[in-house]
């Protein structure tokens, strides 16, 4: 009799433990096994195009790697025409847009002089329009709304100096550039996201390698550009853990800041913070399994996904892992 009671109690305990583990797993990021390999990279882009993910650019000359979330498989596509890194990709019509990028080796990288397009369906690259010579920079935020590209911030001289708060608009139809009001804060290694008619710019830093301050000068403020009124404002509530090289993503009018790097040389950030645009407050959300910077976050099949990036401050190790989490577990 006692043996049966103990057995039943043990079974109940095991069942409860498994349930707790499953709940915990569902509420955290999980590392996903995929078929085929992708080219590990950092200071690159990860972006969604027609329900597939694309790792694009990064240090060195890399293939574009296409990720299918249905089959959990990767396919290598065309290599970049030359080294393209430190940019935030965007989508316009049937292309992935690379603008405000850098090329070359640390610490004196050069701004890329043109916009470039990658066409996933045709698996080809194309050189696009030139960026005005006096507005060249890399490490910039790139946002596309309809037929307009917005280029925000960046740095003119690699990792040495030249942080800018410039804002430029390019009209893909008329093929004209327009200088817009400067952002409140100069920053590079940041990302932005579009919520309704406003661009939210979060994270980043003022890289100043000439003074041996590459990672320390992180920016805690979030700047918001209203496209309709052509004006900027600054969110009062600072990013809880300021960092650069972070990924930014928005959903249901809220944004998240994922990963990044700062002054700690031993690891990249695993933190995930959500900003509620209604309450104007920050919330802490489930952290990544492995901290990383220099990548991107996308949404496919009801999950948020992140891939590759660097697991420590600087360029190594370049991670070969993919993580995902249910969208509602972050944006609840």
ABEGO torsion letter per residue (X at the ends): XAAAAAAAAAAAAAAAAAAAAAAAAAABBBBBBBBEBBBBBBGBBBBBBGGBBBBBEEBEBBBBBBBBAAAGBBBBBBBBABBBBGBBBBBBEABBBBBGBBBEBOAABBBBABBBBBBAAAGBBBBBBBBBAAABBBGBBBBBBEABBBBBEEBABEAABGBBABBBBBBAAAGBBBBBBBBABBBBGBBBBBBEABBBBBEEBBBBAAAGBAAABBBABBBBBBAAAGBBBBBABBBABBBBGBBBBBBGGBBBBBEEBBABAABBBABBBBBBAAAGBBBBBBBBABBBBGBBBBBBGGBBBBBEEBABBEAOBBBABBBBBBAAAABX
